[in-house]
Amino acid sequence: AADSTQMRNLWRLLLSVQPSRGLVDEKFSVRVQNAPPAHPLTMHALLHSEDGDTWEAFGHYVTDAGGDVNVTKDPSLGGTYVGVEPMGLLWSQRLVPGSRPGLRFRKQDVQTPIQVRLSVYQGHQSEGFMDQAMLASVMVERWYMAPGVRRVGFTEGGLHATLFLPPGPGPFPGLLDLWGGGGGLVEYRSALLASHGFASLALDYMKPAEVKNEYFEDAYRVLQQHPQVCRRRIGLVGLCFGSSMALKTIYSNVIQVRKCLHTVFINLKKSHYNDENQVIWRNVLLPIPTDTSKKVDVGRLQCPLLLVVGEDDQSWPVPESADDMREMMERAGNSHLLTVLSYPRAGHLIEPPYSPHCRASKFIKPTSQRKLMMLWGGEVAPHSHAQEDAWRKMLDFLKENLYCSAD
């Protein structure tokens, strides 16, 4: 009789997610109510990428005396994440068993949402979810573009770029958004930055045969001359190779940057492999060159600079580079412009919050088109916590240095 009562209670179970639609960097709360008390349940999250690959995350929970689970407050006892992790169902996403190796989750069409199906299963399950009956499920939408954000493609003047404009007339502070050495037009970070009030220009700078300063200066002018952009409130955001490109603008007579933000990158040409045949680039240029002609003279910087450092970056010698940059700026007397965020056990690819951690993935060198399996580094939980913390602090840094009411 007790078993049948429990089963009746399970079919009365209510799963709620608030908000079920929001930005990708917005937290949600997940609750289960009306289950039997002290009952084991599995919370499961499933999403399909635009390429048709399937990702999942799951946590093991036990209901309280009232038959409830609150993911914001209650610990996961096992699964792809453990402990009290309100957003673990998103950031611990991984490819389902049997998937293609070396994939990285990236949203390509930012005008459509990521759709995640959150479900509850009986007991503590770790596999075979598709073959089991779910007790309840809810479809959740996560967007990079807030309502009212506008997407404008640019091809004139040889530029390959997309401008994202926040809702309203502006003028808005501007950002030039430079992605890494994989090339292509990567839009999702720019779309999210526009959702937070910045006119953000995502720039593909690997297409021209030779990347020249003039290309970046032209992109800067597009931002500067846009009627909805504060022409004297423009910053740069760089990841990986985009960071070195952003730092090179120190030598530009055109680009008067109000602030710089980087995940540090140094140009390495050699590499070695680990036992899993993954490429590691971080050790090749250690020690950091002392010859100042071989690096950007950050002592010339006249704008605030934020460095985001993953201490377990296996791609570049990031902590050493950050230390070297700090020393150069101290010697030049401009270290008051420098802020360093350094994260133990975080890797190279520090993405917007709740993005699945990618420790290693396929990488095509744009110069040779050769495919490599790159080791980026990081551990799932510390890396994910770093992504969340760095994003909040980055937005605060941008607002502090770039927000304006008028030009």
Helices and strands as residue ranges (DSSP letters): H 2-11, E 14-18, E 21-23, E 29-33, E 40-48, E 54-62, E 69-70, H 88-91, E 94-95, E 114-122, G 129-131, E 136-143, E 150-154, G 156-158, E 161-165, E 172-178, H 188-195, E 199-203, H 213-224, E 229-239, H 241-248, G 249-251, E 259-263, E 272-273, E 279-280, G 292-294, G 298-300, E 305-310, H 318-332, G 335-337, E 338-343, E 360-364, E 371-375, H 380-402
